[in-house]
Amino acid sequence: MIQAMSEQQVLQEGFQVLLTHLEPSKLARFWAACNVGGGNYIDLKDKLFAEETTSSLYLQVLDFQSSKNVVK
């Protein structure tokens, strides 16, 4: 017997694919553009930054700024 996925399960799987393939900042912009605001921000934040520390995020910001020639 084949069991169909619920809408929530499909959304969860889609979001997982996006989390895997997009930078957190791009994913946040994508969700904002799609008006995907429901849910718990703390859970989202924990998923987006689970492997990050303040230092690693700071280094990513510096790398991004230098790659885009952003004036500090």
N, C-alpha and C positions, 0 to 999 in steps of 0.2 A: 504494500500500500504506500502510495506516495503522499507525503504530507506537505502541503503548501506552507510557505513561510508567511508570517504575519507582516503587516506593513512595518511595524517596529523592527522586526528582525532584518528586513530588507534595508531599512534606513541605517541600522547599526552596522550592517556589513558594508554598505556604501561608505559610511563615515570612516570605517576602519581602513578601507582602501585609500581614501583621501589622506588619512593620518600617515599611512605608510609612504605615500608618494609625493606629498607636498610639504614644504617648509611650514612650520607653525604659523608664521605671519601670513603666508599666502592662504593657508587653510582658514584662518580667522577672517580674512578679507572675503574669501569665497562664501563662507557661511553668512557673513553680514550682507553680501550682495543678494543672497538667496532668502534673506529674512529668516534664517534659521536661528531663532533666539530662544526657543523653548529648551528647557532642561536645566540642569544644575551646572552653573559656571565652575564651581569647585571641582566637580568630577571632570569636566572638560580640561581645566587647567592642569589637573593631575595627570591626565592622559597625554596632553601636549608636551609637558615638561617633566615627565617621569624620569628621564635619564639625564636631566640637566641640573647643574648647580649654578649659583650666582656667577661664579668665575667662568664657567663654560658659556653661559649666555653673554657675559660681557665680552669674551673673546669673539663670539659670533657677531656681535654688534660691531666690534672693531674691524673684523674681516669684511663685513658687509659695507661699512663706511669706506674702507680703503678700496674695495672693488668698484664702488659706485662713485668714487672721488667726491664723497659727501664732505662738505666743509664742516669742521667741528667747531 
